[in-house]
Amino acid sequence: MDTEKILESLSDMGCNEKEISFMKKMYEEGDTDTLLRDLRKCRCHLMDELHDSQKKVDNMDFLIRQIQKEKKFRRDLWQNKYHPAKISWEQKR
């Protein structure tokens, strides 16, 4: 894929129309320093979004594990694996 076609697909990479127009102009004018700076800026923005999404996934995983633990505890309690009078607060977690 040549550079011009890649620049045309910048919207798929998360760049807005203003950024795309500016980068195309920089490419056409041969101002690769400015073009590279803006491409790196867009990349940084994408990485920030990626990290934010990863935090959300991590929180979702934590919630899933907590609910699974609670479900197992309740099932075990129901099946009389634990005597309610002997369960400490720490075992409930």
JOJOVEN-V397241 format. One record per residue. N is the residue number from 1. RES is the residue in one letter. PSI is psi in whole degrees, 0 to 359 (none if undefined). OMEGA is omega in degrees with one decimal (999 if undefined). D_FIRST is the distance of its C-alpha to the first C-alpha in Angstrom with 1 decimal. Layout:
# JOJOVEN-V397241
n=N res=RES psi=PSI omega=OMEGA d_first=D_FIRST
n=N res=RES psi=PSI omega=OMEGA d_first=D_FIRST
This chain:
# JOJOVEN-V397241
n=1 res=M psi=131 omega=-179.8 d_first=0.0
n=2 res=D psi=167 omega=-172.9 d_first=3.8
n=3 res=T psi=321 omega=-179.2 d_first=6.7
n=4 res=E psi=319 omega=179.0 d_first=8.3
n=5 res=K psi=324 omega=177.2 d_first=6.4
n=6 res=I psi=316 omega=178.6 d_first=6.8
n=7 res=L psi=326 omega=178.3 d_first=10.3
n=8 res=E psi=337 omega=-178.3 d_first=11.0
n=9 res=S psi=14 omega=-179.3 d_first=10.8
n=10 res=L psi=331 omega=178.9 d_first=13.2
n=11 res=S psi=327 omega=176.0 d_first=16.1
n=12 res=D psi=340 omega=-179.5 d_first=14.9
n=13 res=M psi=3 omega=174.7 d_first=15.1
n=14 res=G psi=6 omega=179.3 d_first=18.6
n=15 res=C psi=146 omega=178.5 d_first=18.6
n=16 res=N psi=171 omega=-175.1 d_first=21.1
n=17 res=E psi=322 omega=179.5 d_first=20.9
n=18 res=K psi=314 omega=178.8 d_first=22.9
n=19 res=E psi=318 omega=-178.6 d_first=20.6
n=20 res=I psi=313 omega=179.2 d_first=17.4
n=21 res=S psi=316 omega=-179.4 d_first=19.4
n=22 res=F psi=316 omega=-178.2 d_first=20.5
n=23 res=M psi=321 omega=176.2 d_first=17.3
n=24 res=K psi=318 omega=178.8 d_first=15.8
n=25 res=K psi=315 omega=179.7 d_first=19.1
n=26 res=M psi=322 omega=178.5 d_first=19.0
n=27 res=Y psi=314 omega=-179.5 d_first=15.6
n=28 res=E psi=325 omega=179.9 d_first=17.1
n=29 res=E psi=353 omega=179.5 d_first=20.3
n=30 res=G psi=14 omega=180.0 d_first=18.8
n=31 res=D psi=75 omega=-175.8 d_first=20.4
n=32 res=T psi=333 omega=178.1 d_first=18.1
n=33 res=D psi=313 omega=178.7 d_first=21.0
n=34 res=T psi=320 omega=178.6 d_first=21.5
n=35 res=L psi=312 omega=179.4 d_first=17.9
n=36 res=L psi=320 omega=178.2 d_first=17.8
n=37 res=R psi=314 omega=-178.7 d_first=21.2
n=38 res=D psi=323 omega=176.3 d_first=20.2
n=39 res=L psi=319 omega=178.1 d_first=17.1
n=40 res=R psi=325 omega=178.0 d_first=19.5
n=41 res=K psi=317 omega=176.8 d_first=22.1
n=42 res=C psi=320 omega=179.1 d_first=19.9
n=43 res=R psi=317 omega=178.4 d_first=19.1
n=44 res=C psi=319 omega=178.0 d_first=22.9
n=45 res=H psi=317 omega=178.1 d_first=23.7
n=46 res=L psi=321 omega=178.9 d_first=21.5
n=47 res=M psi=323 omega=175.7 d_first=23.3
n=48 res=D psi=317 omega=178.0 d_first=26.6
n=49 res=E psi=320 omega=178.7 d_first=25.9
n=50 res=L psi=315 omega=-179.9 d_first=25.1
n=51 res=H psi=321 omega=176.8 d_first=28.3
n=52 res=D psi=318 omega=178.1 d_first=30.3
n=53 res=S psi=321 omega=179.1 d_first=29.1
n=54 res=Q psi=320 omega=177.2 d_first=30.0
n=55 res=K psi=320 omega=178.5 d_first=33.5
n=56 res=K psi=318 omega=178.4 d_first=33.9
n=57 res=V psi=317 omega=178.3 d_first=33.1
n=58 res=D psi=317 omega=178.3 d_first=35.5
n=59 res=N psi=321 omega=178.2 d_first=38.2
n=60 res=M psi=317 omega=177.6 d_first=37.7
n=61 res=D psi=318 omega=178.9 d_first=38.0
n=62 res=F psi=315 omega=179.8 d_first=41.2
n=63 res=L psi=318 omega=178.7 d_first=42.7
n=64 res=I psi=314 omega=179.3 d_first=42.1
n=65 res=R psi=319 omega=179.9 d_first=43.8
n=66 res=Q psi=317 omega=-179.6 d_first=46.7
n=67 res=I psi=322 omega=176.7 d_first=47.3
n=68 res=Q psi=318 omega=177.7 d_first=47.1
n=69 res=K psi=315 omega=-179.7 d_first=49.7
n=70 res=E psi=319 omega=179.3 d_first=51.9
n=71 res=K psi=315 omega=179.2 d_first=51.7
n=72 res=K psi=317 omega=179.6 d_first=52.7
n=73 res=F psi=314 omega=-179.1 d_first=55.5
n=74 res=R psi=321 omega=179.2 d_first=56.9
n=75 res=R psi=315 omega=179.5 d_first=56.6
n=76 res=D psi=321 omega=178.3 d_first=58.4
n=77 res=L psi=318 omega=-179.5 d_first=61.0
n=78 res=W psi=325 omega=-179.2 d_first=61.6
n=79 res=Q psi=14 omega=177.6 d_first=62.1
n=80 res=N psi=30 omega=176.0 d_first=64.7
n=81 res=K psi=336 omega=178.2 d_first=62.8
n=82 res=Y psi=142 omega=173.8 d_first=63.7
n=83 res=H psi=122 omega=-174.5 d_first=67.1
n=84 res=P psi=327 omega=-178.4 d_first=66.5
n=85 res=A psi=339 omega=-176.6 d_first=69.3
n=86 res=K psi=358 omega=-177.3 d_first=67.7
n=87 res=I psi=122 omega=176.4 d_first=64.2
n=88 res=S psi=165 omega=179.8 d_first=63.4
n=89 res=W psi=322 omega=-178.9 d_first=61.1
n=90 res=E psi=327 omega=178.5 d_first=58.6
n=91 res=Q psi=334 omega=-178.6 d_first=58.4
n=92 res=K psi=341 omega=-177.5 d_first=57.4
n=93 res=R psi=none omega=999 d_first=54.2
